[in-house]
């Protein structure tokens, strides 16, 4: 596991007591149902991870960037404030 992935997982799992793997998180951030389910790990990714790190994780995990941005927009709408990947 890369340092980047370790850092991302520590940020999204630690505060929420979740145990998402890198693959699970990658799937969550590209799945619209994550926003509908108010998934804490996915929201933490979009709201607590630095924008450059978000993009690097998306690339490293081969996540469809357009899908991740669509999920970020859903979370942004739910949260009521802009998120970096939600233009």
PDB file of N, CA, C and O in Angstrom:
ATOM      1  N   UNK A   1       0.853  -1.173   0.000  1.00  0.00           N
ATOM      2  CA  UNK A   1       0.000   0.000   0.000  1.00  0.00           C
ATOM      3  C   UNK A   1       0.895   1.230   0.000  1.00  0.00           C
ATOM      4  O   UNK A   1       1.864   1.299   0.756  1.00  0.00           O
ATOM      5  N   UNK A   2       0.572   2.193  -0.841  1.00  0.00           N
ATOM      6  CA  UNK A   2       1.393   3.395  -0.951  1.00  0.00           C
ATOM      7  C   UNK A   2       1.177   4.312   0.258  1.00  0.00           C
ATOM      8  O   UNK A   2       0.198   4.179   0.992  1.00  0.00           O
ATOM      9  N   UNK A   3       2.113   5.242   0.444  1.00  0.00           N
ATOM     10  CA  UNK A   3       1.974   6.232   1.518  1.00  0.00           C
ATOM     11  C   UNK A   3       0.717   7.059   1.318  1.00  0.00           C
ATOM     12  O   UNK A   3       0.023   7.398   2.277  1.00  0.00           O
ATOM     13  N   UNK A   4       0.434   7.377   0.075  1.00  0.00           N
ATOM     14  CA  UNK A   4      -0.763   8.157  -0.245  1.00  0.00           C
ATOM     15  C   UNK A   4      -2.017   7.419   0.225  1.00  0.00           C
ATOM     16  O   UNK A   4      -2.867   8.000   0.898  1.00  0.00           O
ATOM     17  N   UNK A   5      -2.127   6.164  -0.124  1.00  0.00           N
ATOM     18  CA  UNK A   5      -3.294   5.372   0.253  1.00  0.00           C
ATOM     19  C   UNK A   5      -3.389   5.247   1.768  1.00  0.00           C
ATOM     20  O   UNK A   5      -4.476   5.362   2.333  1.00  0.00           O
ATOM     21  N   UNK A   6      -2.267   5.014   2.423  1.00  0.00           N
ATOM     22  CA  UNK A   6      -2.257   4.912   3.883  1.00  0.00           C
ATOM     23  C   UNK A   6      -2.752   6.201   4.518  1.00  0.00           C
ATOM     24  O   UNK A   6      -3.534   6.170   5.469  1.00  0.00           O
ATOM     25  N   UNK A   7      -2.300   7.327   3.996  1.00  0.00           N
ATOM     26  CA  UNK A   7      -2.723   8.629   4.521  1.00  0.00           C
ATOM     27  C   UNK A   7      -4.215   8.852   4.319  1.00  0.00           C
ATOM     28  O   UNK A   7      -4.904   9.316   5.227  1.00  0.00           O
ATOM     29  N   UNK A   8      -4.714   8.524   3.137  1.00  0.00           N
ATOM     30  CA  UNK A   8      -6.134   8.688   2.842  1.00  0.00           C
ATOM     31  C   UNK A   8      -6.968   7.809   3.776  1.00  0.00           C
ATOM     32  O   UNK A   8      -7.943   8.277   4.363  1.00  0.00           O
ATOM     33  N   UNK A   9      -6.592   6.553   3.912  1.00  0.00           N
ATOM     34  CA  UNK A   9      -7.363   5.635   4.750  1.00  0.00           C
ATOM     35  C   UNK A   9      -7.339   6.050   6.220  1.00  0.00           C
ATOM     36  O   UNK A   9      -8.347   5.914   6.913  1.00  0.00           O
ATOM     37  N   UNK A  10      -6.214   6.547   6.699  1.00  0.00           N
ATOM     38  CA  UNK A  10      -6.143   7.016   8.087  1.00  0.00           C
ATOM     39  C   UNK A  10      -7.089   8.188   8.310  1.00  0.00           C
ATOM     40  O   UNK A  10      -7.714   8.297   9.365  1.00  0.00           O
ATOM     41  N   UNK A  11      -7.192   9.047   7.330  1.00  0.00           N
ATOM     42  CA  UNK A  11      -8.066  10.214   7.456  1.00  0.00           C
ATOM     43  C   UNK A  11      -9.537   9.837   7.403  1.00  0.00           C
ATOM     44  O   UNK A  11     -10.338  10.360   8.178  1.00  0.00           O
ATOM     45  N   UNK A  12      -9.899   8.944   6.508  1.00  0.00           N
ATOM     46  CA  UNK A  12     -11.331   8.615   6.370  1.00  0.00           C
ATOM     47  C   UNK A  12     -11.800   7.569   7.373  1.00  0.00           C
ATOM     48  O   UNK A  12     -12.976   7.555   7.735  1.00  0.00           O
ATOM     49  N   UNK A  13     -10.920   6.704   7.823  1.00  0.00           N
ATOM     50  CA  UNK A  13     -11.326   5.655   8.757  1.00  0.00           C
ATOM     51  C   UNK A  13     -11.219   6.077  10.220  1.00  0.00           C
ATOM     52  O   UNK A  13     -12.104   5.774  11.020  1.00  0.00           O
ATOM     53  N   UNK A  14     -10.155   6.764  10.567  1.00  0.00           N
ATOM     54  CA  UNK A  14      -9.872   7.072  11.966  1.00  0.00           C
ATOM     55  C   UNK A  14     -11.004   7.747  12.724  1.00  0.00           C
ATOM     56  O   UNK A  14     -11.487   7.196  13.713  1.00  0.00           O
ATOM     57  N   UNK A  15     -11.438   8.913  12.294  1.00  0.00           N
ATOM     58  CA  UNK A  15     -12.447   9.643  13.060  1.00  0.00           C
ATOM     59  C   UNK A  15     -13.815   8.953  13.118  1.00  0.00           C
ATOM     60  O   UNK A  15     -14.603   9.194  14.033  1.00  0.00           O
ATOM     61  N   UNK A  16     -14.080   8.111  12.150  1.00  0.00           N
ATOM     62  CA  UNK A  16     -15.418   7.512  12.063  1.00  0.00           C
ATOM     63  C   UNK A  16     -15.445   6.059  12.507  1.00  0.00           C
ATOM     64  O   UNK A  16     -16.504   5.431  12.519  1.00  0.00           O
ATOM     65  N   UNK A  17     -14.296   5.527  12.870  1.00  0.00           N
ATOM     66  CA  UNK A  17     -14.228   4.150  13.322  1.00  0.00           C
ATOM     67  C   UNK A  17     -14.583   3.139  12.245  1.00  0.00           C
ATOM     68  O   UNK A  17     -15.019   2.028  12.548  1.00  0.00           O
ATOM     69  N   UNK A  18     -14.397   3.519  10.996  1.00  0.00           N
ATOM     70  CA  UNK A  18     -14.674   2.602   9.901  1.00  0.00           C
ATOM     71  C   UNK A  18     -13.401   1.851   9.537  1.00  0.00           C
ATOM     72  O   UNK A  18     -12.310   2.218   9.975  1.00  0.00           O
ATOM     73  N   UNK A  19     -13.540   0.823   8.753  1.00  0.00           N
ATOM     74  CA  UNK A  19     -12.388   0.028   8.331  1.00  0.00           C
ATOM     75  C   UNK A  19     -12.461  -0.236   6.838  1.00  0.00           C
ATOM     76  O   UNK A  19     -12.389  -1.380   6.389  1.00  0.00           O
ATOM     77  N   UNK A  20     -12.606   0.841   6.075  1.00  0.00           N
ATOM     78  CA  UNK A  20     -12.672   0.706   4.623  1.00  0.00           C
ATOM     79  C   UNK A  20     -11.297   0.362   4.078  1.00  0.00           C
ATOM     80  O   UNK A  20     -10.295   0.936   4.504  1.00  0.00           O
ATOM     81  N   UNK A  21     -11.246  -0.561   3.148  1.00  0.00           N
ATOM     82  CA  UNK A  21     -10.000  -0.819   2.432  1.00  0.00           C
ATOM     83  C   UNK A  21      -9.896   0.218   1.315  1.00  0.00           C
ATOM     84  O   UNK A  21     -10.855   0.939   1.037  1.00  0.00           O
ATOM     85  N   UNK A  22      -8.745   0.289   0.688  1.00  0.00           N
ATOM     86  CA  UNK A  22      -8.562   1.221  -0.431  1.00  0.00           C
ATOM     87  C   UNK A  22      -9.549   0.910  -1.549  1.00  0.00           C
ATOM     88  O   UNK A  22     -10.124   1.821  -2.144  1.00  0.00           O
ATOM     89  N   UNK A  23      -9.745  -0.364  -1.835  1.00  0.00           N
ATOM     90  CA  UNK A  23     -10.668  -0.762  -2.898  1.00  0.00           C
ATOM     91  C   UNK A  23     -12.113  -0.409  -2.541  1.00  0.00           C
ATOM     92  O   UNK A  23     -12.880   0.031  -3.398  1.00  0.00           O
ATOM     93  N   UNK A  24     -12.473  -0.603  -1.286  1.00  0.00           N
ATOM     94  CA  UNK A  24     -13.830  -0.257  -0.857  1.00  0.00           C
ATOM     95  C   UNK A  24     -14.056   1.246  -0.957  1.00  0.00           C
ATOM     96  O   UNK A  24     -15.099   1.693  -1.434  1.00  0.00           O
ATOM     97  N   UNK A  25     -13.075   2.024  -0.506  1.00  0.00           N
ATOM     98  CA  UNK A  25     -13.213   3.475  -0.590  1.00  0.00           C
ATOM     99  C   UNK A  25     -13.289   3.921  -2.040  1.00  0.00           C
ATOM    100  O   UNK A  25     -14.098   4.784  -2.381  1.00  0.00           O
ATOM    101  N   UNK A  26     -12.463   3.347  -2.891  1.00  0.00           N
ATOM    102  CA  UNK A  26     -12.490   3.691  -4.313  1.00  0.00           C
ATOM    103  C   UNK A  26     -13.875   3.439  -4.903  1.00  0.00           C
ATOM    104  O   UNK A  26     -14.380   4.248  -5.681  1.00  0.00           O
ATOM    105  N   UNK A  27     -14.480   2.329  -4.535  1.00  0.00           N
ATOM    106  CA  UNK A  27     -15.829   2.023  -5.026  1.00  0.00           C
ATOM    107  C   UNK A  27     -16.843   3.011  -4.478  1.00  0.00           C
ATOM    108  O   UNK A  27     -17.742   3.441  -5.201  1.00  0.00           O
ATOM    109  N   UNK A  28     -16.712   3.374  -3.213  1.00  0.00           N
ATOM    110  CA  UNK A  28     -17.665   4.297  -2.583  1.00  0.00           C
ATOM    111  C   UNK A  28     -17.648   5.681  -3.216  1.00  0.00           C
ATOM    112  O   UNK A  28     -18.697   6.293  -3.420  1.00  0.00           O
ATOM    113  N   UNK A  29     -16.448   6.173  -3.527  1.00  0.00           N
ATOM    114  CA  UNK A  29     -16.373   7.546  -4.037  1.00  0.00           C
ATOM    115  C   UNK A  29     -16.849   7.666  -5.481  1.00  0.00           C
ATOM    116  O   UNK A  29     -16.999   8.774  -5.996  1.00  0.00           O
ATOM    117  N   UNK A  30     -17.085   6.540  -6.130  1.00  0.00           N
ATOM    118  CA  UNK A  30     -17.605   6.559  -7.504  1.00  0.00           C
ATOM    119  C   UNK A  30     -19.047   6.073  -7.573  1.00  0.00           C
ATOM    120  O   UNK A  30     -19.609   5.964  -8.663  1.00  0.00           O
ATOM    121  N   UNK A  31     -19.652   5.780  -6.426  1.00  0.00           N
ATOM    122  CA  UNK A  31     -20.997   5.208  -6.378  1.00  0.00           C
ATOM    123  C   UNK A  31     -22.003   6.224  -5.846  1.00  0.00           C
ATOM    124  O   UNK A  31     -21.912   6.622  -4.684  1.00  0.00           O
ATOM    125  N   UNK A  32     -22.958   6.649  -6.665  1.00  0.00           N
ATOM    126  CA  UNK A  32     -23.945   7.641  -6.225  1.00  0.00           C
ATOM    127  C   UNK A  32     -24.728   7.223  -4.978  1.00  0.00           C
ATOM    128  O   UNK A  32     -25.199   8.081  -4.232  1.00  0.00           O
ATOM    129  N   UNK A  33     -24.870   5.936  -4.747  1.00  0.00           N
ATOM    130  CA  UNK A  33     -25.610   5.511  -3.560  1.00  0.00           C
ATOM    131  C   UNK A  33     -24.867   5.859  -2.268  1.00  0.00           C
ATOM    132  O   UNK A  33     -25.472   5.863  -1.196  1.00  0.00           O
ATOM    133  N   UNK A  34     -23.574   6.147  -2.354  1.00  0.00           N
ATOM    134  CA  UNK A  34     -22.812   6.561  -1.168  1.00  0.00           C
ATOM    135  C   UNK A  34     -23.352   7.863  -0.603  1.00  0.00           C
ATOM    136  O   UNK A  34     -23.469   8.021   0.612  1.00  0.00           O
ATOM    137  N   UNK A  35     -23.675   8.782  -1.479  1.00  0.00           N
ATOM    138  CA  UNK A  35     -24.236  10.057  -1.025  1.00  0.00           C
ATOM    139  C   UNK A  35     -25.645   9.849  -0.489  1.00  0.00           C
ATOM    140  O   UNK A  35     -26.010  10.407   0.546  1.00  0.00           O
ATOM    141  N   UNK A  36     -26.424   9.056  -1.185  1.00  0.00           N
ATOM    142  CA  UNK A  36     -27.796   8.794  -0.746  1.00  0.00           C
ATOM    143  C   UNK A  36     -27.818   8.123   0.622  1.00  0.00           C
ATOM    144  O   UNK A  36     -28.733   8.352   1.412  1.00  0.00           O
ATOM    145  N   UNK A  37     -26.806   7.289   0.906  1.00  0.00           N
ATOM    146  CA  UNK A  37     -26.718   6.585   2.188  1.00  0.00           C
ATOM    147  C   UNK A  37     -25.963   7.400   3.242  1.00  0.00           C
ATOM    148  O   UNK A  37     -25.809   6.959   4.381  1.00  0.00           O
ATOM    149  N   UNK A  38     -25.494   8.596   2.855  1.00  0.00           N
ATOM    150  CA  UNK A  38     -24.730   9.460   3.768  1.00  0.00           C
ATOM    151  C   UNK A  38     -23.502   8.724   4.312  1.00  0.00           C
ATOM    152  O   UNK A  38     -23.227   8.769   5.511  1.00  0.00           O
ATOM    153  N   UNK A  39     -22.774   8.052   3.433  1.00  0.00           N
ATOM    154  CA  UNK A  39     -21.618   7.278   3.840  1.00  0.00           C
ATOM    155  C   UNK A  39     -20.530   8.196   4.391  1.00  0.00           C
ATOM    156  O   UNK A  39     -20.030   9.071   3.684  1.00  0.00           O
ATOM    157  N   UNK A  40     -20.166   7.993   5.656  1.00  0.00           N
ATOM    158  CA  UNK A  40     -19.208   8.863   6.333  1.00  0.00           C
ATOM    159  C   UNK A  40     -17.822   8.810   5.708  1.00  0.00           C
ATOM    160  O   UNK A  40     -17.161   9.840   5.579  1.00  0.00           O
ATOM    161  N   UNK A  41     -17.377   7.626   5.321  1.00  0.00           N
ATOM    162  CA  UNK A  41     -16.040   7.506   4.740  1.00  0.00           C
ATOM    163  C   UNK A  41     -15.948   8.239   3.406  1.00  0.00           C
ATOM    164  O   UNK A  41     -14.961   8.927   3.144  1.00  0.00           O
ATOM    165  N   UNK A  42     -16.952   8.099   2.575  1.00  0.00           N
ATOM    166  CA  UNK A  42     -16.951   8.784   1.280  1.00  0.00           C
ATOM    167  C   UNK A  42     -17.023  10.296   1.481  1.00  0.00           C
ATOM    168  O   UNK A  42     -16.314  11.046   0.810  1.00  0.00           O
ATOM    169  N   UNK A  43     -17.875  10.745   2.402  1.00  0.00           N
ATOM    170  CA  UNK A  43     -17.962  12.182   2.667  1.00  0.00           C
ATOM    171  C   UNK A  43     -16.639  12.711   3.203  1.00  0.00           C
ATOM    172  O   UNK A  43     -16.196  13.788   2.803  1.00  0.00           O
ATOM    173  N   UNK A  44     -16.005  11.969   4.102  1.00  0.00           N
ATOM    174  CA  UNK A  44     -14.713  12.392   4.638  1.00  0.00           C
ATOM    175  C   UNK A  44     -13.685  12.524   3.521  1.00  0.00           C
ATOM    176  O   UNK A  44     -12.875  13.450   3.525  1.00  0.00           O
ATOM    177  N   UNK A  45     -13.716  11.609   2.574  1.00  0.00           N
ATOM    178  CA  UNK A  45     -12.789  11.695   1.448  1.00  0.00           C
ATOM    179  C   UNK A  45     -12.958  13.030   0.729  1.00  0.00           C
ATOM    180  O   UNK A  45     -11.978  13.727   0.467  1.00  0.00           O
ATOM    181  N   UNK A  46     -14.186  13.379   0.415  1.00  0.00           N
ATOM    182  CA  UNK A  46     -14.433  14.599  -0.353  1.00  0.00           C
ATOM    183  C   UNK A  46     -14.283  15.881   0.465  1.00  0.00           C
ATOM    184  O   UNK A  46     -14.031  16.945  -0.100  1.00  0.00           O
ATOM    185  N   UNK A  47     -14.433  15.793   1.774  1.00  0.00           N
ATOM    186  CA  UNK A  47     -14.415  17.010   2.585  1.00  0.00           C
ATOM    187  C   UNK A  47     -13.156  17.204   3.419  1.00  0.00           C
ATOM    188  O   UNK A  47     -12.852  18.330   3.814  1.00  0.00           O
ATOM    189  N   UNK A  48     -12.420  16.136   3.694  1.00  0.00           N
ATOM    190  CA  UNK A  48     -11.283  16.252   4.610  1.00  0.00           C
ATOM    191  C   UNK A  48      -9.928  15.960   3.973  1.00  0.00           C
ATOM    192  O   UNK A  48      -8.891  16.202   4.589  1.00  0.00           O
ATOM    193  N   UNK A  49      -9.926  15.453   2.769  1.00  0.00           N
ATOM    194  CA  UNK A  49      -8.677  15.143   2.072  1.00  0.00           C
ATOM    195  C   UNK A  49      -8.329  16.325   1.162  1.00  0.00           C
ATOM    196  O   UNK A  49      -9.197  16.871   0.480  1.00  0.00           O
ATOM    197  N   UNK A  50      -7.075  16.706   1.159  1.00  0.00           N
ATOM    198  CA  UNK A  50      -6.629  17.809   0.304  1.00  0.00           C
ATOM    199  C   UNK A  50      -6.948  17.500  -1.160  1.00  0.00           C
ATOM    200  O   UNK A  50      -6.839  16.353  -1.593  1.00  0.00           O
ATOM    201  N   UNK A  51      -7.342  18.525  -1.918  1.00  0.00           N
ATOM    202  CA  UNK A  51      -7.735  18.310  -3.315  1.00  0.00           C
ATOM    203  C   UNK A  51      -6.700  17.556  -4.147  1.00  0.00           C
ATOM    204  O   UNK A  51      -7.065  16.660  -4.909  1.00  0.00           O
ATOM    205  N   UNK A  52      -5.435  17.894  -4.019  1.00  0.00           N
ATOM    206  CA  UNK A  52      -4.398  17.214  -4.810  1.00  0.00           C
ATOM    207  C   UNK A  52      -4.300  15.739  -4.415  1.00  0.00           C
ATOM    208  O   UNK A  52      -4.040  14.883  -5.261  1.00  0.00           O
ATOM    209  N   UNK A  53      -4.505  15.448  -3.146  1.00  0.00           N
ATOM    210  CA  UNK A  53      -4.447  14.068  -2.666  1.00  0.00           C
ATOM    211  C   UNK A  53      -5.669  13.299  -3.163  1.00  0.00           C
ATOM    212  O   UNK A  53      -5.565  12.124  -3.516  1.00  0.00           O
ATOM    213  N   UNK A  54      -6.822  13.960  -3.191  1.00  0.00           N
ATOM    214  CA  UNK A  54      -8.027  13.322  -3.744  1.00  0.00           C
ATOM    215  C   UNK A  54      -7.766  12.869  -5.176  1.00  0.00           C
ATOM    216  O   UNK A  54      -8.024  11.721  -5.538  1.00  0.00           O
ATOM    217  N   UNK A  55      -7.258  13.777  -5.968  1.00  0.00           N
ATOM    218  CA  UNK A  55      -7.011  13.462  -7.376  1.00  0.00           C
ATOM    219  C   UNK A  55      -5.950  12.375  -7.532  1.00  0.00           C
ATOM    220  O   UNK A  55      -6.066  11.516  -8.405  1.00  0.00           O
ATOM    221  N   UNK A  56      -4.920  12.410  -6.693  1.00  0.00           N
ATOM    222  CA  UNK A  56      -3.882  11.384  -6.769  1.00  0.00           C
ATOM    223  C   UNK A  56      -4.441  10.016  -6.385  1.00  0.00           C
ATOM    224  O   UNK A  56      -4.097   9.014  -7.012  1.00  0.00           O
ATOM    225  N   UNK A  57      -5.300   9.959  -5.362  1.00  0.00           N
ATOM    226  CA  UNK A  57      -5.913   8.691  -4.956  1.00  0.00           C
ATOM    227  C   UNK A  57      -6.820   8.171  -6.059  1.00  0.00           C
ATOM    228  O   UNK A  57      -6.804   6.980  -6.372  1.00  0.00           O
ATOM    229  N   UNK A  58      -7.607   9.056  -6.645  1.00  0.00           N
ATOM    230  CA  UNK A  58      -8.492   8.664  -7.750  1.00  0.00           C
ATOM    231  C   UNK A  58      -7.680   8.056  -8.887  1.00  0.00           C
ATOM    232  O   UNK A  58      -8.060   7.028  -9.446  1.00  0.00           O
ATOM    233  N   UNK A  59      -6.570   8.687  -9.225  1.00  0.00           N
ATOM    234  CA  UNK A  59      -5.714   8.168 -10.297  1.00  0.00           C
ATOM    235  C   UNK A  59      -5.075   6.844  -9.896  1.00  0.00           C
ATOM    236  O   UNK A  59      -5.056   5.894 -10.680  1.00  0.00           O
ATOM    237  N   UNK A  60      -4.553   6.783  -8.678  1.00  0.00           N
ATOM    238  CA  UNK A  60      -3.880   5.569  -8.213  1.00  0.00           C
ATOM    239  C   UNK A  60      -4.825   4.365  -8.180  1.00  0.00           C
ATOM    240  O   UNK A  60      -4.420   3.238  -8.467  1.00  0.00           O
ATOM    241  N   UNK A  61      -6.068   4.613  -7.832  1.00  0.00           N
ATOM    242  CA  UNK A  61      -7.040   3.532  -7.691  1.00  0.00           C
ATOM    243  C   UNK A  61      -7.852   3.306  -8.973  1.00  0.00           C
ATOM    244  O   UNK A  61      -8.769   2.485  -8.993  1.00  0.00           O
ATOM    245  N   UNK A  62      -7.514   4.034 -10.035  1.00  0.00           N
ATOM    246  CA  UNK A  62      -8.207   3.903 -11.320  1.00  0.00           C
ATOM    247  C   UNK A  62      -9.711   4.144 -11.205  1.00  0.00           C
ATOM    248  O   UNK A  62     -10.519   3.442 -11.814  1.00  0.00           O
ATOM    249  N   UNK A  63     -10.062   5.142 -10.417  1.00  0.00           N
ATOM    250  CA  UNK A  63     -11.470   5.533 -10.272  1.00  0.00           C
ATOM    251  C   UNK A  63     -11.820   6.452 -11.435  1.00  0.00           C
ATOM    252  O   UNK A  63     -11.015   7.295 -11.832  1.00  0.00           O
ATOM    253  N   UNK A  64     -13.001   6.289 -11.970  1.00  0.00           N
ATOM    254  CA  UNK A  64     -13.485   7.174 -13.025  1.00  0.00           C
ATOM    255  C   UNK A  64     -13.686   8.561 -12.412  1.00  0.00           C
ATOM    256  O   UNK A  64     -14.564   8.760 -11.572  1.00  0.00           O
ATOM    257  N   UNK A  65     -12.866   9.506 -12.843  1.00  0.00           N
ATOM    258  CA  UNK A  65     -12.903  10.847 -12.252  1.00  0.00           C
ATOM    259  C   UNK A  65     -14.264  11.520 -12.423  1.00  0.00           C
ATOM    260  O   UNK A  65     -14.726  12.208 -11.512  1.00  0.00           O
ATOM    261  N   UNK A  66     -14.900  11.336 -13.550  1.00  0.00           N
ATOM    262  CA  UNK A  66     -16.218  11.938 -13.785  1.00  0.00           C
ATOM    263  C   UNK A  66     -17.248  11.392 -12.796  1.00  0.00           C
ATOM    264  O   UNK A  66     -18.086  12.141 -12.292  1.00  0.00           O
ATOM    265  N   UNK A  67     -17.186  10.097 -12.521  1.00  0.00           N
ATOM    266  CA  UNK A  67     -18.110   9.507 -11.550  1.00  0.00           C
ATOM    267  C   UNK A  67     -17.838  10.048 -10.147  1.00  0.00           C
ATOM    268  O   UNK A  67     -18.774  10.362  -9.413  1.00  0.00           O
ATOM    269  N   UNK A  68     -16.560  10.157  -9.772  1.00  0.00           N
ATOM    270  CA  UNK A  68     -16.211  10.693  -8.457  1.00  0.00           C
ATOM    271  C   UNK A  68     -16.689  12.136  -8.320  1.00  0.00           C
ATOM    272  O   UNK A  68     -17.193  12.527  -7.267  1.00  0.00           O
ATOM    273  N   UNK A  69     -16.535  12.915  -9.361  1.00  0.00           N
ATOM    274  CA  UNK A  69     -17.001  14.303  -9.314  1.00  0.00           C
ATOM    275  C   UNK A  69     -18.521  14.379  -9.187  1.00  0.00           C
ATOM    276  O   UNK A  69     -19.043  15.262  -8.506  1.00  0.00           O
ATOM    277  N   UNK A  70     -19.218  13.475  -9.826  1.00  0.00           N
ATOM    278  CA  UNK A  70     -20.678  13.447  -9.705  1.00  0.00           C
ATOM    279  C   UNK A  70     -21.094  13.121  -8.276  1.00  0.00           C
ATOM    280  O   UNK A  70     -22.034  13.717  -7.750  1.00  0.00           O
ATOM    281  N   UNK A  71     -20.401  12.184  -7.649  1.00  0.00           N
ATOM    282  CA  UNK A  71     -20.699  11.842  -6.252  1.00  0.00           C
ATOM    283  C   UNK A  71     -20.339  13.023  -5.346  1.00  0.00           C
ATOM    284  O   UNK A  71     -21.071  13.326  -4.404  1.00  0.00           O
ATOM    285  N   UNK A  72     -19.232  13.678  -5.624  1.00  0.00           N
ATOM    286  CA  UNK A  72     -18.846  14.862  -4.840  1.00  0.00           C
ATOM    287  C   UNK A  72     -19.919  15.944  -4.937  1.00  0.00           C
ATOM    288  O   UNK A  72     -20.216  16.611  -3.945  1.00  0.00           O
ATOM    289  N   UNK A  73     -20.501  16.123  -6.119  1.00  0.00           N
ATOM    290  CA  UNK A  73     -21.580  17.110  -6.275  1.00  0.00           C
ATOM    291  C   UNK A  73     -22.780  16.741  -5.419  1.00  0.00           C
ATOM    292  O   UNK A  73     -23.409  17.611  -4.816  1.00  0.00           O
ATOM    293  N   UNK A  74     -23.096  15.459  -5.366  1.00  0.00           N
ATOM    294  CA  UNK A  74     -24.216  15.019  -4.523  1.00  0.00           C
ATOM    295  C   UNK A  74     -23.929  15.325  -3.056  1.00  0.00           C
ATOM    296  O   UNK A  74     -24.796  15.839  -2.349  1.00  0.00           O
ATOM    297  N   UNK A  75     -22.732  15.014  -2.600  1.00  0.00           N
ATOM    298  CA  UNK A  75     -22.373  15.312  -1.212  1.00  0.00           C
ATOM    299  C   UNK A  75     -22.377  16.812  -0.956  1.00  0.00           C
ATOM    300  O   UNK A  75     -22.808  17.260   0.106  1.00  0.00           O
ATOM    301  N   UNK A  76     -21.907  17.577  -1.907  1.00  0.00           N
ATOM    302  CA  UNK A  76     -21.897  19.031  -1.770  1.00  0.00           C
ATOM    303  C   UNK A  76     -23.316  19.569  -1.612  1.00  0.00           C
ATOM    304  O   UNK A  76     -23.573  20.425  -0.766  1.00  0.00           O
ATOM    305  N   UNK A  77     -24.221  19.071  -2.420  1.00  0.00           N
ATOM    306  CA  UNK A  77     -25.628  19.489  -2.316  1.00  0.00           C
ATOM    307  C   UNK A  77     -26.204  19.120  -0.950  1.00  0.00           C
ATOM    308  O   UNK A  77     -26.923  19.914  -0.344  1.00  0.00           O
ATOM    309  N   UNK A  78     -25.893  17.930  -0.470  1.00  0.00           N
ATOM    310  CA  UNK A  78     -26.398  17.492   0.831  1.00  0.00           C
ATOM    311  C   UNK A  78     -25.804  18.311   1.973  1.00  0.00           C
ATOM    312  O   UNK A  78     -26.501  18.664   2.924  1.00  0.00           O
ATOM    313  N   UNK A  79     -24.515  18.606   1.869  1.00  0.00           N
ATOM    314  CA  UNK A  79     -23.831  19.332   2.932  1.00  0.00           C
ATOM    315  C   UNK A  79     -24.183  20.815   2.929  1.00  0.00           C
ATOM    316  O   UNK A  79     -24.136  21.467   3.972  1.00  0.00           O
ATOM    317  N   UNK A  80     -24.529  21.343   1.781  1.00  0.00           N
ATOM    318  CA  UNK A  80     -24.865  22.754   1.683  1.00  0.00           C
ATOM    319  C   UNK A  80     -23.656  23.666   1.537  1.00  0.00           C
ATOM    320  O   UNK A  80     -23.762  24.875   1.746  1.00  0.00           O
ATOM    321  N   UNK A  81     -22.523  23.107   1.185  1.00  0.00           N
ATOM    322  CA  UNK A  81     -21.348  23.917   0.913  1.00  0.00           C
ATOM    323  C   UNK A  81     -20.499  23.239  -0.162  1.00  0.00           C
ATOM    324  O   UNK A  81     -20.584  22.027  -0.355  1.00  0.00           O
ATOM    325  N   UNK A  82     -19.682  24.028  -0.857  1.00  0.00           N
ATOM    326  CA  UNK A  82     -18.928  23.472  -1.986  1.00  0.00           C
ATOM    327  C   UNK A  82     -17.804  22.537  -1.536  1.00  0.00           C
ATOM    328  O   UNK A  82     -17.138  22.775  -0.529  1.00  0.00           O
ATOM    329  N   UNK A  83     -17.618  21.496  -2.294  1.00  0.00           N
ATOM    330  CA  UNK A  83     -16.492  20.579  -2.123  1.00  0.00           C
ATOM    331  C   UNK A  83     -15.612  20.712  -3.354  1.00  0.00           C
ATOM    332  O   UNK A  83     -16.104  21.011  -4.442  1.00  0.00           O
ATOM    333  N   UNK A  84     -14.329  20.495  -3.192  1.00  0.00           N
ATOM    334  CA  UNK A  84     -13.380  20.747  -4.280  1.00  0.00           C
ATOM    335  C   UNK A  84     -13.738  20.043  -5.574  1.00  0.00           C
ATOM    336  O   UNK A  84     -13.699  20.661  -6.638  1.00  0.00           O
ATOM    337  N   UNK A  85     -14.075  18.802  -5.514  1.00  0.00           N
ATOM    338  CA  UNK A  85     -14.364  18.060  -6.754  1.00  0.00           C
ATOM    339  C   UNK A  85     -15.772  18.286  -7.271  1.00  0.00           C
ATOM    340  O   UNK A  85     -16.173  17.687  -8.269  1.00  0.00           O
ATOM    341  N   UNK A  86     -16.518  19.138  -6.608  1.00  0.00           N
ATOM    342  CA  UNK A  86     -17.913  19.399  -7.025  1.00  0.00           C
ATOM    343  C   UNK A  86     -18.021  20.816  -7.568  1.00  0.00           C
ATOM    344  O   UNK A  86     -18.430  21.735  -6.859  1.00  0.00           O
ATOM    345  N   UNK A  87     -17.647  20.982  -8.841  1.00  0.00           N
ATOM    346  CA  UNK A  87     -17.678  22.345  -9.410  1.00  0.00           C
ATOM    347  C   UNK A  87     -19.090  22.898  -9.534  1.00  0.00           C
ATOM    348  O   UNK A  87     -19.273  24.026  -9.993  1.00  0.00           O
TER     349      UNK A  87
END
